[in-house]
């Protein structure tokens, strides 16, 4: 399993969500960290990767082979602005 590191903006984003949505996002993140399973895409013009979880987008980078750094967790209407 990869180590998950949260930035302060990402922590604030996840705290802002209702509990069922936050739990669904965390479950998908842990599934991705364990098995690499999920809808992940590299973004054009950005160094970040994106994990799609329903209407939410989790933006992250992998600074090392065993680490995932979560940068933001946003609703899709706000994610690409």
PDB file of N, CA, C and O in Angstrom:
ATOM      1  N   UNK A   1       0.846  -1.194   0.000  1.00  0.00           N
ATOM      2  CA  UNK A   1       0.000   0.000   0.000  1.00  0.00           C
ATOM      3  C   UNK A   1       0.878   1.239   0.000  1.00  0.00           C
ATOM      4  O   UNK A   1       1.901   1.303   0.683  1.00  0.00           O
ATOM      5  N   UNK A   2       0.456   2.213  -0.777  1.00  0.00           N
ATOM      6  CA  UNK A   2       1.201   3.467  -0.835  1.00  0.00           C
ATOM      7  C   UNK A   2       0.833   4.351   0.355  1.00  0.00           C
ATOM      8  O   UNK A   2      -0.270   4.271   0.895  1.00  0.00           O
ATOM      9  N   UNK A   3       1.780   5.190   0.744  1.00  0.00           N
ATOM     10  CA  UNK A   3       1.561   6.142   1.831  1.00  0.00           C
ATOM     11  C   UNK A   3       0.814   7.342   1.266  1.00  0.00           C
ATOM     12  O   UNK A   3       1.158   7.839   0.193  1.00  0.00           O
ATOM     13  N   UNK A   4      -0.204   7.810   1.979  1.00  0.00           N
ATOM     14  CA  UNK A   4      -1.025   8.929   1.527  1.00  0.00           C
ATOM     15  C   UNK A   4      -0.693  10.155   2.364  1.00  0.00           C
ATOM     16  O   UNK A   4      -0.763  10.118   3.593  1.00  0.00           O
ATOM     17  N   UNK A   5      -0.327  11.251   1.683  1.00  0.00           N
ATOM     18  CA  UNK A   5       0.005  12.520   2.336  1.00  0.00           C
ATOM     19  C   UNK A   5      -1.017  13.554   1.887  1.00  0.00           C
ATOM     20  O   UNK A   5      -1.263  13.706   0.691  1.00  0.00           O
ATOM     21  N   UNK A   6      -1.610  14.262   2.836  1.00  0.00           N
ATOM     22  CA  UNK A   6      -2.630  15.270   2.531  1.00  0.00           C
ATOM     23  C   UNK A   6      -2.038  16.665   2.674  1.00  0.00           C
ATOM     24  O   UNK A   6      -1.347  16.947   3.653  1.00  0.00           O
ATOM     25  N   UNK A   7      -2.303  17.543   1.703  1.00  0.00           N
ATOM     26  CA  UNK A   7      -1.939  18.957   1.845  1.00  0.00           C
ATOM     27  C   UNK A   7      -3.056  19.643   2.639  1.00  0.00           C
ATOM     28  O   UNK A   7      -4.153  19.101   2.773  1.00  0.00           O
ATOM     29  N   UNK A   8      -2.770  20.829   3.158  1.00  0.00           N
ATOM     30  CA  UNK A   8      -3.779  21.554   3.939  1.00  0.00           C
ATOM     31  C   UNK A   8      -5.029  21.896   3.113  1.00  0.00           C
ATOM     32  O   UNK A   8      -6.140  21.732   3.617  1.00  0.00           O
ATOM     33  N   UNK A   9      -4.887  22.369   1.850  1.00  0.00           N
ATOM     34  CA  UNK A   9      -6.107  22.632   1.068  1.00  0.00           C
ATOM     35  C   UNK A   9      -6.951  21.374   0.850  1.00  0.00           C
ATOM     36  O   UNK A   9      -8.179  21.452   0.849  1.00  0.00           O
ATOM     37  N   UNK A  10      -6.314  20.226   0.666  1.00  0.00           N
ATOM     38  CA  UNK A  10      -7.056  18.981   0.466  1.00  0.00           C
ATOM     39  C   UNK A  10      -7.784  18.576   1.751  1.00  0.00           C
ATOM     40  O   UNK A  10      -8.914  18.091   1.696  1.00  0.00           O
ATOM     41  N   UNK A  11      -7.145  18.771   2.900  1.00  0.00           N
ATOM     42  CA  UNK A  11      -7.820  18.473   4.176  1.00  0.00           C
ATOM     43  C   UNK A  11      -9.051  19.344   4.351  1.00  0.00           C
ATOM     44  O   UNK A  11     -10.100  18.871   4.790  1.00  0.00           O
ATOM     45  N   UNK A  12      -8.919  20.626   4.004  1.00  0.00           N
ATOM     46  CA  UNK A  12     -10.059  21.543   4.112  1.00  0.00           C
ATOM     47  C   UNK A  12     -11.178  21.127   3.154  1.00  0.00           C
ATOM     48  O   UNK A  12     -12.356  21.188   3.506  1.00  0.00           O
ATOM     49  N   UNK A  13     -10.806  20.705   1.943  1.00  0.00           N
ATOM     50  CA  UNK A  13     -11.810  20.264   0.959  1.00  0.00           C
ATOM     51  C   UNK A  13     -12.605  19.077   1.475  1.00  0.00           C
ATOM     52  O   UNK A  13     -13.830  19.061   1.361  1.00  0.00           O
ATOM     53  N   UNK A  14     -11.935  18.091   2.037  1.00  0.00           N
ATOM     54  CA  UNK A  14     -12.618  16.863   2.478  1.00  0.00           C
ATOM     55  C   UNK A  14     -13.472  17.137   3.714  1.00  0.00           C
ATOM     56  O   UNK A  14     -14.520  16.516   3.888  1.00  0.00           O
ATOM     57  N   UNK A  15     -13.036  18.062   4.576  1.00  0.00           N
ATOM     58  CA  UNK A  15     -13.828  18.413   5.760  1.00  0.00           C
ATOM     59  C   UNK A  15     -15.118  19.132   5.385  1.00  0.00           C
ATOM     60  O   UNK A  15     -16.108  19.044   6.112  1.00  0.00           O
ATOM     61  N   UNK A  16     -15.118  19.837   4.267  1.00  0.00           N
ATOM     62  CA  UNK A  16     -16.277  20.599   3.814  1.00  0.00           C
ATOM     63  C   UNK A  16     -17.411  19.705   3.305  1.00  0.00           C
ATOM     64  O   UNK A  16     -18.554  20.152   3.217  1.00  0.00           O
ATOM     65  N   UNK A  17     -17.110  18.466   2.973  1.00  0.00           N
ATOM     66  CA  UNK A  17     -18.100  17.566   2.376  1.00  0.00           C
ATOM     67  C   UNK A  17     -18.955  16.896   3.445  1.00  0.00           C
ATOM     68  O   UNK A  17     -18.564  16.799   4.609  1.00  0.00           O
ATOM     69  N   UNK A  18     -20.146  16.431   3.018  1.00  0.00           N
ATOM     70  CA  UNK A  18     -20.967  15.654   3.947  1.00  0.00           C
ATOM     71  C   UNK A  18     -20.307  14.288   4.160  1.00  0.00           C
ATOM     72  O   UNK A  18     -19.518  13.835   3.330  1.00  0.00           O
ATOM     73  N   UNK A  19     -20.632  13.650   5.261  1.00  0.00           N
ATOM     74  CA  UNK A  19     -19.926  12.436   5.665  1.00  0.00           C
ATOM     75  C   UNK A  19     -20.029  11.284   4.662  1.00  0.00           C
ATOM     76  O   UNK A  19     -19.007  10.660   4.378  1.00  0.00           O
ATOM     77  N   UNK A  20     -21.214  10.964   4.108  1.00  0.00           N
ATOM     78  CA  UNK A  20     -21.270   9.844   3.140  1.00  0.00           C
ATOM     79  C   UNK A  20     -20.387  10.087   1.910  1.00  0.00           C
ATOM     80  O   UNK A  20     -19.723   9.168   1.431  1.00  0.00           O
ATOM     81  N   UNK A  21     -20.380  11.314   1.405  1.00  0.00           N
ATOM     82  CA  UNK A  21     -19.547  11.638   0.237  1.00  0.00           C
ATOM     83  C   UNK A  21     -18.072  11.520   0.586  1.00  0.00           C
ATOM     84  O   UNK A  21     -17.297  10.950  -0.181  1.00  0.00           O
ATOM     85  N   UNK A  22     -17.679  12.050   1.733  1.00  0.00           N
ATOM     86  CA  UNK A  22     -16.283  11.977   2.166  1.00  0.00           C
ATOM     87  C   UNK A  22     -15.845  10.520   2.335  1.00  0.00           C
ATOM     88  O   UNK A  22     -14.729  10.163   1.955  1.00  0.00           O
ATOM     89  N   UNK A  23     -16.702   9.685   2.896  1.00  0.00           N
ATOM     90  CA  UNK A  23     -16.353   8.277   3.094  1.00  0.00           C
ATOM     91  C   UNK A  23     -16.217   7.548   1.759  1.00  0.00           C
ATOM     92  O   UNK A  23     -15.351   6.685   1.611  1.00  0.00           O
ATOM     93  N   UNK A  24     -17.069   7.889   0.782  1.00  0.00           N
ATOM     94  CA  UNK A  24     -16.975   7.287  -0.546  1.00  0.00           C
ATOM     95  C   UNK A  24     -15.660   7.675  -1.222  1.00  0.00           C
ATOM     96  O   UNK A  24     -15.025   6.846  -1.874  1.00  0.00           O
ATOM     97  N   UNK A  25     -15.256   8.930  -1.066  1.00  0.00           N
ATOM     98  CA  UNK A  25     -13.998   9.405  -1.650  1.00  0.00           C
ATOM     99  C   UNK A  25     -12.811   8.718  -0.984  1.00  0.00           C
ATOM    100  O   UNK A  25     -11.882   8.286  -1.665  1.00  0.00           O
ATOM    101  N   UNK A  26     -12.836   8.616   0.337  1.00  0.00           N
ATOM    102  CA  UNK A  26     -11.733   7.964   1.057  1.00  0.00           C
ATOM    103  C   UNK A  26     -11.638   6.482   0.706  1.00  0.00           C
ATOM    104  O   UNK A  26     -10.539   5.944   0.574  1.00  0.00           O
ATOM    105  N   UNK A  27     -12.789   5.819   0.554  1.00  0.00           N
ATOM    106  CA  UNK A  27     -12.783   4.399   0.183  1.00  0.00           C
ATOM    107  C   UNK A  27     -12.167   4.219  -1.210  1.00  0.00           C
ATOM    108  O   UNK A  27     -11.375   3.301  -1.422  1.00  0.00           O
ATOM    109  N   UNK A  28     -12.526   5.087  -2.154  1.00  0.00           N
ATOM    110  CA  UNK A  28     -11.971   4.998  -3.506  1.00  0.00           C
ATOM    111  C   UNK A  28     -10.474   5.295  -3.500  1.00  0.00           C
ATOM    112  O   UNK A  28      -9.711   4.666  -4.234  1.00  0.00           O
ATOM    113  N   UNK A  29     -10.058   6.246  -2.679  1.00  0.00           N
ATOM    114  CA  UNK A  29      -8.632   6.580  -2.571  1.00  0.00           C
ATOM    115  C   UNK A  29      -7.843   5.396  -2.016  1.00  0.00           C
ATOM    116  O   UNK A  29      -6.776   5.073  -2.537  1.00  0.00           O
ATOM    117  N   UNK A  30      -8.348   4.750  -0.975  1.00  0.00           N
ATOM    118  CA  UNK A  30      -7.649   3.599  -0.400  1.00  0.00           C
ATOM    119  C   UNK A  30      -7.627   2.409  -1.368  1.00  0.00           C
ATOM    120  O   UNK A  30      -6.646   1.668  -1.428  1.00  0.00           O
ATOM    121  N   UNK A  31      -8.709   2.236  -2.118  1.00  0.00           N
ATOM    122  CA  UNK A  31      -8.732   1.179  -3.133  1.00  0.00           C
ATOM    123  C   UNK A  31      -7.656   1.453  -4.191  1.00  0.00           C
ATOM    124  O   UNK A  31      -6.963   0.533  -4.625  1.00  0.00           O
ATOM    125  N   UNK A  32      -7.519   2.715  -4.602  1.00  0.00           N
ATOM    126  CA  UNK A  32      -6.487   3.075  -5.576  1.00  0.00           C
ATOM    127  C   UNK A  32      -5.085   2.886  -4.994  1.00  0.00           C
ATOM    128  O   UNK A  32      -4.193   2.388  -5.682  1.00  0.00           O
ATOM    129  N   UNK A  33      -4.885   3.277  -3.740  1.00  0.00           N
ATOM    130  CA  UNK A  33      -3.571   3.135  -3.104  1.00  0.00           C
ATOM    131  C   UNK A  33      -3.179   1.670  -2.959  1.00  0.00           C
ATOM    132  O   UNK A  33      -2.002   1.333  -3.089  1.00  0.00           O
ATOM    133  N   UNK A  34      -4.148   0.792  -2.692  1.00  0.00           N
ATOM    134  CA  UNK A  34      -3.878  -0.641  -2.535  1.00  0.00           C
ATOM    135  C   UNK A  34      -3.603  -1.331  -3.866  1.00  0.00           C
ATOM    136  O   UNK A  34      -2.619  -2.057  -4.009  1.00  0.00           O
ATOM    137  N   UNK A  35      -4.493  -1.093  -4.847  1.00  0.00           N
ATOM    138  CA  UNK A  35      -4.441  -1.913  -6.051  1.00  0.00           C
ATOM    139  C   UNK A  35      -4.194  -1.135  -7.341  1.00  0.00           C
ATOM    140  O   UNK A  35      -3.988  -1.740  -8.393  1.00  0.00           O
ATOM    141  N   UNK A  36      -4.210   0.187  -7.278  1.00  0.00           N
ATOM    142  CA  UNK A  36      -4.071   0.973  -8.502  1.00  0.00           C
ATOM    143  C   UNK A  36      -5.354   1.019  -9.312  1.00  0.00           C
ATOM    144  O   UNK A  36      -5.355   1.464 -10.460  1.00  0.00           O
ATOM    145  N   UNK A  37      -6.442   0.561  -8.716  1.00  0.00           N
ATOM    146  CA  UNK A  37      -7.737   0.495  -9.393  1.00  0.00           C
ATOM    147  C   UNK A  37      -8.457   1.834  -9.278  1.00  0.00           C
ATOM    148  O   UNK A  37      -8.560   2.395  -8.187  1.00  0.00           O
ATOM    149  N   UNK A  38      -8.952   2.340 -10.394  1.00  0.00           N
ATOM    150  CA  UNK A  38      -9.705   3.595 -10.388  1.00  0.00           C
ATOM    151  C   UNK A  38      -9.557   4.324 -11.706  1.00  0.00           C
ATOM    152  O   UNK A  38      -8.714   3.976 -12.533  1.00  0.00           O
ATOM    153  N   UNK A  39     -10.381   5.335 -11.891  1.00  0.00           N
ATOM    154  CA  UNK A  39     -10.372   6.131 -13.123  1.00  0.00           C
ATOM    155  C   UNK A  39      -9.358   7.262 -12.960  1.00  0.00           C
ATOM    156  O   UNK A  39      -9.713   8.367 -12.548  1.00  0.00           O
ATOM    157  N   UNK A  40      -8.103   6.982 -13.284  1.00  0.00           N
ATOM    158  CA  UNK A  40      -7.015   7.948 -13.133  1.00  0.00           C
ATOM    159  C   UNK A  40      -6.582   8.427 -14.505  1.00  0.00           C
ATOM    160  O   UNK A  40      -6.473   7.646 -15.450  1.00  0.00           O
ATOM    161  N   UNK A  41      -6.337   9.727 -14.595  1.00  0.00           N
ATOM    162  CA  UNK A  41      -5.939  10.310 -15.869  1.00  0.00           C
ATOM    163  C   UNK A  41      -4.902  11.404 -15.613  1.00  0.00           C
ATOM    164  O   UNK A  41      -5.021  12.161 -14.649  1.00  0.00           O
ATOM    165  N   UNK A  42      -3.892  11.488 -16.472  1.00  0.00           N
ATOM    166  CA  UNK A  42      -2.929  12.581 -16.416  1.00  0.00           C
ATOM    167  C   UNK A  42      -3.571  13.796 -17.080  1.00  0.00           C
ATOM    168  O   UNK A  42      -4.222  13.665 -18.117  1.00  0.00           O
ATOM    169  N   UNK A  43      -3.395  14.960 -16.496  1.00  0.00           N
ATOM    170  CA  UNK A  43      -4.025  16.167 -17.015  1.00  0.00           C
ATOM    171  C   UNK A  43      -3.069  16.934 -17.912  1.00  0.00           C
ATOM    172  O   UNK A  43      -1.876  17.030 -17.622  1.00  0.00           O
ATOM    173  N   UNK A  44      -3.589  17.473 -18.991  1.00  0.00           N
ATOM    174  CA  UNK A  44      -2.765  18.262 -19.905  1.00  0.00           C
ATOM    175  C   UNK A  44      -2.439  19.606 -19.262  1.00  0.00           C
ATOM    176  O   UNK A  44      -3.303  20.253 -18.669  1.00  0.00           O
ATOM    177  N   UNK A  45      -1.185  20.011 -19.389  1.00  0.00           N
ATOM    178  CA  UNK A  45      -0.773  21.309 -18.876  1.00  0.00           C
ATOM    179  C   UNK A  45      -0.586  21.357 -17.372  1.00  0.00           C
ATOM    180  O   UNK A  45      -0.338  22.429 -16.820  1.00  0.00           O
ATOM    181  N   UNK A  46      -0.698  20.231 -16.700  1.00  0.00           N
ATOM    182  CA  UNK A  46      -0.516  20.164 -15.242  1.00  0.00           C
ATOM    183  C   UNK A  46       0.354  18.958 -14.928  1.00  0.00           C
ATOM    184  O   UNK A  46       0.418  18.000 -15.699  1.00  0.00           O
ATOM    185  N   UNK A  47       1.018  19.022 -13.787  1.00  0.00           N
ATOM    186  CA  UNK A  47       1.823  17.873 -13.369  1.00  0.00           C
ATOM    187  C   UNK A  47       0.980  16.843 -12.617  1.00  0.00           C
ATOM    188  O   UNK A  47       1.429  15.723 -12.374  1.00  0.00           O
ATOM    189  N   UNK A  48      -0.242  17.227 -12.251  1.00  0.00           N
ATOM    190  CA  UNK A  48      -1.080  16.385 -11.401  1.00  0.00           C
ATOM    191  C   UNK A  48      -1.790  15.287 -12.187  1.00  0.00           C
ATOM    192  O   UNK A  48      -1.956  15.354 -13.405  1.00  0.00           O
ATOM    193  N   UNK A  49      -2.195  14.284 -11.431  1.00  0.00           N
ATOM    194  CA  UNK A  49      -3.089  13.244 -11.933  1.00  0.00           C
ATOM    195  C   UNK A  49      -4.452  13.487 -11.308  1.00  0.00           C
ATOM    196  O   UNK A  49      -4.570  14.188 -10.303  1.00  0.00           O
ATOM    197  N   UNK A  50      -5.484  12.898 -11.914  1.00  0.00           N
ATOM    198  CA  UNK A  50      -6.834  13.082 -11.422  1.00  0.00           C
ATOM    199  C   UNK A  50      -7.483  11.722 -11.217  1.00  0.00           C
ATOM    200  O   UNK A  50      -7.431  10.865 -12.099  1.00  0.00           O
ATOM    201  N   UNK A  51      -8.091  11.526 -10.059  1.00  0.00           N
ATOM    202  CA  UNK A  51      -8.879  10.330  -9.774  1.00  0.00           C
ATOM    203  C   UNK A  51     -10.342  10.755  -9.746  1.00  0.00           C
ATOM    204  O   UNK A  51     -10.732  11.594  -8.934  1.00  0.00           O
ATOM    205  N   UNK A  52     -11.157  10.172 -10.639  1.00  0.00           N
ATOM    206  CA  UNK A  52     -12.572  10.530 -10.722  1.00  0.00           C
ATOM    207  C   UNK A  52     -13.365   9.626  -9.794  1.00  0.00           C
ATOM    208  O   UNK A  52     -13.269   8.401  -9.870  1.00  0.00           O
ATOM    209  N   UNK A  53     -14.160  10.251  -8.904  1.00  0.00           N
ATOM    210  CA  UNK A  53     -15.008   9.528  -7.959  1.00  0.00           C
ATOM    211  C   UNK A  53     -16.394  10.161  -8.046  1.00  0.00           C
ATOM    212  O   UNK A  53     -16.680  11.126  -7.337  1.00  0.00           O
ATOM    213  N   UNK A  54     -17.247   9.629  -8.902  1.00  0.00           N
ATOM    214  CA  UNK A  54     -18.574  10.207  -9.103  1.00  0.00           C
ATOM    215  C   UNK A  54     -18.454  11.618  -9.642  1.00  0.00           C
ATOM    216  O   UNK A  54     -17.816  11.837 -10.672  1.00  0.00           O
ATOM    217  N   UNK A  55     -19.066  12.588  -8.950  1.00  0.00           N
ATOM    218  CA  UNK A  55     -18.998  13.990  -9.360  1.00  0.00           C
ATOM    219  C   UNK A  55     -17.794  14.711  -8.768  1.00  0.00           C
ATOM    220  O   UNK A  55     -17.641  15.916  -8.971  1.00  0.00           O
ATOM    221  N   UNK A  56     -16.944  14.006  -8.048  1.00  0.00           N
ATOM    222  CA  UNK A  56     -15.783  14.637  -7.410  1.00  0.00           C
ATOM    223  C   UNK A  56     -14.493  14.232  -8.101  1.00  0.00           C
ATOM    224  O   UNK A  56     -14.389  13.147  -8.673  1.00  0.00           O
ATOM    225  N   UNK A  57     -13.518  15.121  -8.038  1.00  0.00           N
ATOM    226  CA  UNK A  57     -12.202  14.887  -8.624  1.00  0.00           C
ATOM    227  C   UNK A  57     -11.158  15.055  -7.534  1.00  0.00           C
ATOM    228  O   UNK A  57     -11.145  16.057  -6.819  1.00  0.00           O
ATOM    229  N   UNK A  58     -10.293  14.075  -7.415  1.00  0.00           N
ATOM    230  CA  UNK A  58      -9.211  14.094  -6.434  1.00  0.00           C
ATOM    231  C   UNK A  58      -7.916  14.310  -7.224  1.00  0.00           C
ATOM    232  O   UNK A  58      -7.533  13.464  -8.033  1.00  0.00           O
ATOM    233  N   UNK A  59      -7.251  15.431  -6.994  1.00  0.00           N
ATOM    234  CA  UNK A  59      -6.024  15.755  -7.708  1.00  0.00           C
ATOM    235  C   UNK A  59      -4.835  15.376  -6.836  1.00  0.00           C
ATOM    236  O   UNK A  59      -4.794  15.706  -5.651  1.00  0.00           O
ATOM    237  N   UNK A  60      -3.860  14.675  -7.435  1.00  0.00           N
ATOM    238  CA  UNK A  60      -2.723  14.200  -6.658  1.00  0.00           C
ATOM    239  C   UNK A  60      -1.480  14.098  -7.531  1.00  0.00           C
ATOM    240  O   UNK A  60      -1.553  14.132  -8.759  1.00  0.00           O
ATOM    241  N   UNK A  61      -0.337  13.971  -6.863  1.00  0.00           N
ATOM    242  CA  UNK A  61       0.935  13.676  -7.522  1.00  0.00           C
ATOM    243  C   UNK A  61       1.577  12.516  -6.776  1.00  0.00           C
ATOM    244  O   UNK A  61       1.235  12.231  -5.629  1.00  0.00           O
ATOM    245  N   UNK A  62       2.504  11.858  -7.440  1.00  0.00           N
ATOM    246  CA  UNK A  62       3.263  10.769  -6.819  1.00  0.00           C
ATOM    247  C   UNK A  62       4.736  11.183  -6.780  1.00  0.00           C
ATOM    248  O   UNK A  62       5.490  10.866  -7.701  1.00  0.00           O
ATOM    249  N   UNK A  63       5.158  11.894  -5.712  1.00  0.00           N
ATOM    250  CA  UNK A  63       6.542  12.359  -5.650  1.00  0.00           C
ATOM    251  C   UNK A  63       7.555  11.218  -5.526  1.00  0.00           C
ATOM    252  O   UNK A  63       8.709  11.366  -5.927  1.00  0.00           O
ATOM    253  N   UNK A  64       7.128  10.091  -4.977  1.00  0.00           N
ATOM    254  CA  UNK A  64       7.976   8.901  -4.879  1.00  0.00           C
ATOM    255  C   UNK A  64       7.122   7.697  -5.265  1.00  0.00           C
ATOM    256  O   UNK A  64       5.896   7.791  -5.330  1.00  0.00           O
ATOM    257  N   UNK A  65       7.773   6.572  -5.518  1.00  0.00           N
ATOM    258  CA  UNK A  65       7.051   5.379  -5.971  1.00  0.00           C
ATOM    259  C   UNK A  65       6.057   4.869  -4.928  1.00  0.00           C
ATOM    260  O   UNK A  65       5.060   4.240  -5.285  1.00  0.00           O
ATOM    261  N   UNK A  66       6.315   5.130  -3.643  1.00  0.00           N
ATOM    262  CA  UNK A  66       5.449   4.594  -2.587  1.00  0.00           C
ATOM    263  C   UNK A  66       4.608   5.668  -1.899  1.00  0.00           C
ATOM    264  O   UNK A  66       4.088   5.431  -0.808  1.00  0.00           O
ATOM    265  N   UNK A  67       4.463   6.847  -2.517  1.00  0.00           N
ATOM    266  CA  UNK A  67       3.763   7.967  -1.887  1.00  0.00           C
ATOM    267  C   UNK A  67       2.755   8.585  -2.847  1.00  0.00           C
ATOM    268  O   UNK A  67       3.021   8.732  -4.040  1.00  0.00           O
ATOM    269  N   UNK A  68       1.591   8.947  -2.306  1.00  0.00           N
ATOM    270  CA  UNK A  68       0.581   9.714  -3.035  1.00  0.00           C
ATOM    271  C   UNK A  68       0.360  10.995  -2.238  1.00  0.00           C
ATOM    272  O   UNK A  68       0.021  10.937  -1.056  1.00  0.00           O
ATOM    273  N   UNK A  69       0.549  12.145  -2.872  1.00  0.00           N
ATOM    274  CA  UNK A  69       0.304  13.432  -2.219  1.00  0.00           C
ATOM    275  C   UNK A  69      -0.991  14.012  -2.766  1.00  0.00           C
ATOM    276  O   UNK A  69      -1.071  14.368  -3.942  1.00  0.00           O
ATOM    277  N   UNK A  70      -2.007  14.108  -1.909  1.00  0.00           N
ATOM    278  CA  UNK A  70      -3.311  14.620  -2.313  1.00  0.00           C
ATOM    279  C   UNK A  70      -3.241  16.138  -2.267  1.00  0.00           C
ATOM    280  O   UNK A  70      -2.907  16.724  -1.238  1.00  0.00           O
ATOM    281  N   UNK A  71      -3.563  16.776  -3.406  1.00  0.00           N
ATOM    282  CA  UNK A  71      -3.502  18.235  -3.484  1.00  0.00           C
ATOM    283  C   UNK A  71      -4.864  18.889  -3.281  1.00  0.00           C
ATOM    284  O   UNK A  71      -4.972  19.846  -2.513  1.00  0.00           O
ATOM    285  N   UNK A  72      -5.917  18.394  -3.954  1.00  0.00           N
ATOM    286  CA  UNK A  72      -7.254  18.977  -3.842  1.00  0.00           C
ATOM    287  C   UNK A  72      -8.309  17.895  -4.021  1.00  0.00           C
ATOM    288  O   UNK A  72      -8.064  16.869  -4.656  1.00  0.00           O
ATOM    289  N   UNK A  73      -9.492  18.141  -3.451  1.00  0.00           N
ATOM    290  CA  UNK A  73     -10.676  17.302  -3.649  1.00  0.00           C
ATOM    291  C   UNK A  73     -11.804  18.271  -3.971  1.00  0.00           C
ATOM    292  O   UNK A  73     -12.272  18.999  -3.095  1.00  0.00           O
ATOM    293  N   UNK A  74     -12.250  18.282  -5.250  1.00  0.00           N
ATOM    294  CA  UNK A  74     -13.218  19.285  -5.686  1.00  0.00           C
ATOM    295  C   UNK A  74     -14.370  18.656  -6.461  1.00  0.00           C
ATOM    296  O   UNK A  74     -14.217  17.602  -7.078  1.00  0.00           O
ATOM    297  N   UNK A  75     -15.522  19.316  -6.419  1.00  0.00           N
ATOM    298  CA  UNK A  75     -16.645  18.919  -7.262  1.00  0.00           C
ATOM    299  C   UNK A  75     -16.264  19.224  -8.699  1.00  0.00           C
ATOM    300  O   UNK A  75     -15.486  20.145  -8.949  1.00  0.00           O
ATOM    301  N   UNK A  76     -16.794  18.474  -9.636  1.00  0.00           N
ATOM    302  CA  UNK A  76     -16.371  18.621 -11.017  1.00  0.00           C
ATOM    303  C   UNK A  76     -16.667  19.994 -11.603  1.00  0.00           C
ATOM    304  O   UNK A  76     -15.972  20.430 -12.521  1.00  0.00           O
ATOM    305  N   UNK A  77     -17.696  20.693 -11.087  1.00  0.00           N
ATOM    306  CA  UNK A  77     -17.997  22.027 -11.628  1.00  0.00           C
ATOM    307  C   UNK A  77     -16.939  23.050 -11.217  1.00  0.00           C
ATOM    308  O   UNK A  77     -16.801  24.081 -11.875  1.00  0.00           O
ATOM    309  N   UNK A  78     -16.188  22.788 -10.141  1.00  0.00           N
ATOM    310  CA  UNK A  78     -15.146  23.707  -9.675  1.00  0.00           C
ATOM    311  C   UNK A  78     -13.741  23.234 -10.033  1.00  0.00           C
ATOM    312  O   UNK A  78     -12.782  24.002  -9.961  1.00  0.00           O
ATOM    313  N   UNK A  79     -13.627  21.981 -10.415  1.00  0.00           N
ATOM    314  CA  UNK A  79     -12.303  21.344 -10.506  1.00  0.00           C
ATOM    315  C   UNK A  79     -11.413  21.904 -11.594  1.00  0.00           C
ATOM    316  O   UNK A  79     -10.202  22.005 -11.395  1.00  0.00           O
ATOM    317  N   UNK A  80     -11.962  22.270 -12.728  1.00  0.00           N
ATOM    318  CA  UNK A  80     -11.111  22.624 -13.868  1.00  0.00           C
ATOM    319  C   UNK A  80     -11.095  24.112 -14.160  1.00  0.00           C
ATOM    320  O   UNK A  80     -10.672  24.503 -15.248  1.00  0.00           O
ATOM    321  N   UNK A  81     -11.526  24.941 -13.260  1.00  0.00           N
ATOM    322  CA  UNK A  81     -11.536  26.400 -13.458  1.00  0.00           C
ATOM    323  C   UNK A  81     -10.173  26.981 -13.234  1.00  0.00           C
ATOM    324  O   UNK A  81      -9.991  28.193 -13.356  1.00  0.00           O
TER     325      UNK A  81
END
